[in-house]
Amino acid sequence: MCQKPYKPSKATQSRARPKNLSVSGRVLSCLYVGNDEAGAVILLNFPQLGFSSDCLGLLFCMDLKTDSLPFAKRTTGQSCPPRQNATGQPQCIQTKTTPSQQTASTRKHSTHMASSSSSSSSSSSSSSSSASAAVSTFIVFLTLASVLSPSFSAHTPTSSAHDLPVNQTFQPSRHSQRLKRGINAHLRKINKPAVKTIQSPDGDLIDCVLTHLQPAFDHPELKGQKPLDPPERPRGNESVEAAAYAFQLWTDSGESCPEGTIPIRRTTEKDILRASSIQRFGRKIRRNVRRDSTGTGHEHAVVFVNGQQYFGAKASINVWSPSVTDMYEFSLSQVWVISGSFGNDLNTIEAGWQVSPELYGDNYPRFFTYWTTDAYQATGCYNLLCSGFVQTNNKIAIGAAISPRSSYKGRQFDIGVMVWKDPKHGHWWLEFGSGLLVGYWPAFLFSHLRSHANMVQFGGEIVNTRSKGFHTSTQMGSGHFAEEGFGKASYFRNLQVVDWDNNLLPLSNLHLLADHPNCYNIKQGRNNVWGTYFYYGGPGRNVRCP
């Protein structure tokens, strides 16, 4: 049946079409490349599972008319020669199964193929051993796949008479039930009882949760406590310019959370299933923060100051909707407050806006926060997805979509972000917009930041997974380079830091860093209205960024 390297006929090629495979909630692509009378082969791309064509050793063909399942019946077909991978992408195979009921003519053709195969004794014996080896390897692959993924099934359209339906689940139900119990337990932990729920136009559900029931108070150090009163705000260098400030989409309905509650974006089962694991949901992957991040897949265009003691930072950040071209990439613009080394003791507080399809399931820019005390290993999380940040405001939902957003050659919108250390109690407070106190990170969460920061950083960051073998087209900022300027390139303006005496001061000794300036760049400036500012960003992949 496979006497020479498989080459589909023109008719078969015309029927070839991409299909989807669901693995651990991720949709992977596959290509159905063969459906002749005798057999079929499906080539699958499994980079997330770490499989490649090498793990199976060879492709093999089956008599699909007699073998309903490769691991349940004898394989009558002969082994195919190894397939040369032209694209360089890791691939594995799955043979396509037949329906349980077949027409009489199909059964007759199948019997003829089987008898023809057995009439050649020498080729039969060699093909039998090769096929057996291939089937054995394939069984191992299925076993591994069932262990690694809660759902492993191909979905095939049945609009054509040539289509052979495949819809098999290889994962044991016991594991699926255990996974679902784990997800439900995690949802109960982070989704608190609501006194009111607001439907956002983007599909989010915003729960109004009693302030003392928020996730922060699950922390042993905070149990039984109440949120603190607002601290003294930093003094000096306030901008007097009237700016158009962006707000949040969920407030467009006119609904609001009552006093004594805080708005929390409800986490769904789908949100968790998009993560690599329940334990990693809502957490960043460990990486470098400032240094050239070629090896980690993270790329930056930032400005930073270091060499002194810092007690806060402030900036107005232009809001856009950059295109993120891969589910497991993101694009963000934020302020970092950093202390410690760039080893395992790294402390950071981060706030700004981000587009993250993996975390939120869409491409809206969202107001977000993050913190860690051990370089993104075991501590910290996004937003309110763990105990830590204490929210005090009933008007801001951390993790909710920002609206309106800037447009190319159109209106421009800012969000103001300030993080500073309360001189009285030592906690790190967050302000959003113009004077809206969102809440605070308690000082006990941190090691180095319990005292002060030794670096402050502003700018953009993207993840470049190179999932297609070349640089991502995920955009940073507006998706345009810094030199295009106002209305076209994204910007930060009115950059300031807070000193030991709770004063806002302009930046001095500013450093610029663009990991890959042909992909994303940065350009600094200063004037009397915007103070210290910079434009930044870019389109990602282009002729100078392959």
Buried (B, 14 or more C-beta within 10 A) or exposed (E): BBEEEBEBEEEBEEBEEEBEBBBBBBEBEBBBBBBBBBBBBBBBBBEBBEBBBEBBEBBBBBBBBBBBEBEEEEBBBBBBEEBEEEEEBBBBBBBBBBBEEBEEEBEEBBEEBBEEBEEEEEEBEEBBEBBBBBBEBBEEBBEBBBEBBBBBBBEBEEEEEEBBBBEEEBBEEEEEEEBEEBBEEBBEBBBBEBEBBBEBEBEBBBBBBBBBBBBBBBBEEBEEEEBBEBBEBBEEEEBEEEBEBBBBBBBEEEBBBEEEBBBBBBBBEEBBBBBBEBEEBBBBEBBBBBBBBEEBBBBBBBBBBBEBEBBBBBBBBBBBBBBBBBBBBBBBBBBBBBBBEEEEEBBBBBBBBBBBBBBBBBBBBBBBBBBBBBBBEEBBBBBBBBBBBBBBBBBBBBBBBBBBBBEEEEEBBBBBBBBBBBBEEBBBBBBBBEEBBBBBBBBEBBBBBBBBBBBBBBBBBBBBBEBEEEBBBBBBBBBBBBEBEEBBBBBBBBBBBBBEEBBBBBBEEBBBBBBBBBBBBBBBBEEEEBBBBBBBBBBBBEEEBE
